[in-house]
Amino acid sequence: MVTHRRSHNSRKPRLPKFALLLPSHQRSGLGKEVVKRLVALSRGHKKIILYAVPGPEGFYRKLGFLRMLTAMTIFEDPAKAIARGHLSGR
């Protein structure tokens, strides 16, 4: 599933806000192709921010993504988010 958001610069293409790959299509190379194409479409943007479930960090690292050290958040249920691996708890 892909949804789009409006670019702040009308000369830049509209980029997906969300992109999800069904589990039945994972490990087929499709996700890698989708990410590579989205990165290519993003050329000219100052940054790409990726939100993902814990676990596939190595996959995204191979595609050029680096861990952000500056992100902070407030979850409705922080204990649950910590248990799921979404927050560090520090």
C-alpha positions, 0 to 999 in steps of 0.5 A: 500500500502506498499513500502520497503526500504533497511536496513542499516544492511543486517542482519535486515529485509527490512522494509516498507517505507510507509504503507497506509490503505484504508478508507474502511478497517479502523476501522476493526482492520486491521490497528492495526494488521499491525502496531503491526506486523511492530513494531515486525519486527522492533525489533533490530532497534534503532527507528521507525519514524511514519508520519501520518495525524493529528487526529489518535495520540491516536491510535498510542499512544495506540500502544506505539508511543510517540510524537517527540519533535525534528522534524523540516521541511520546507513545500513548502506552510507553510500556507496550512500545518498549516491550515491542522494541519501538522505544529504548526506555532510556 
